[in-house]
Amino acid sequence: MQIQQIRTDLALEAHETVEESSTHIHGIEVHEKNFDEDQVYITTVNITTKNAAKALGKPMGTYITIEAPALDVPDEGSHREVSAHLSEILKNLIPDFEKEKSILVIGLGNRDVTADSLGPHVIDNLCITRHIIMEYGTAAYDKNRMHSISSLAPGVMAQNGMETAEIIKGVIDQTSPDMVIVIDSLAARTLHRLNRTIQITDTGIHPGSGVGNHRNALTEESLGVPVIAIGIPTVVDAATIVWDALEDFSEKSHHSIDLHMLQDECSNTMLQELNNMYVTGKDVDAVIKRLSYTISEALNMTFDEIKQ
């Protein structure tokens, strides 16, 4: 039972919160698929009604969550398997995948804040092809057909004084891509999903929503082209750690704790102020580097596969 209201970017966690309240909501479909040999567990949450979207605090659409404990381990083999699963998901989500497309990949985040630098690092490892195809055609890659890939790391408003959506709209107006893929760091509600989970959704993204810093949405409605968002939770609300520890202590010890009463008593204390603090691992720099390779490898595998 999760007492404290915790922010999360993961639709799966939002669904779990609703389940914990024993409330049945029409319009939420959940499908699970386990790949035990790869230690990869995929959960798809489809939100099909406005009431369900309101209850979960997420727009209507499809949310696919890859949970892979090995993502937190520096094992290239395990990361390659996760990349392969992510690539298959993207092929199914990209509309008319077998048709040649111009795809703009956006790496959101601040390079100077390590836990928020996933997006720009993914961009650094992408195979960019648009400029070569425009100059020499697909023959430069010894192929008859292939996707045209461009990228952008727009930074954040504190660095450039502009909304990310403004920058992206300007680039879309000039380059006319067929679709946009957005990469961003997310916030989780539970520690065990930190750096071990990838969420893919066809609903776009609301930058900063997980940490309460709401920016203009990057969606098909706002940008005019389909948007797929890929994110990994790299931070967790500090209050989560405290409440989870108290709940775990209450369940495993003989000392029962009334968490409802404790929440009321702590409403104006430091515990409440922890909601404004976000925590990440001490090795986050190495983790971001590994995870960015995992996502960029999946994207490169996806874009390279088009039937000739």
PyMOL commands that set and color helices and strands:
alter all, ss='L'
color gray80, all
select helices_A, chain A and resi 11-20+50-56+69-72+76-93+114-116+118-124+130-136+138-141+157-160+164-175+191-193+209-211+220-223+238-252+259-265+270-276+284-304
alter helices_A, ss='H'
color red, helices_A
select strands_A, chain A and resi 28-35+40-47+61-67+102-107+148-152+179-188+197-201+227-237+278-279
alter strands_A, ss='S'
color yellow, strands_A
deselect
rebuild
show_as cartoon
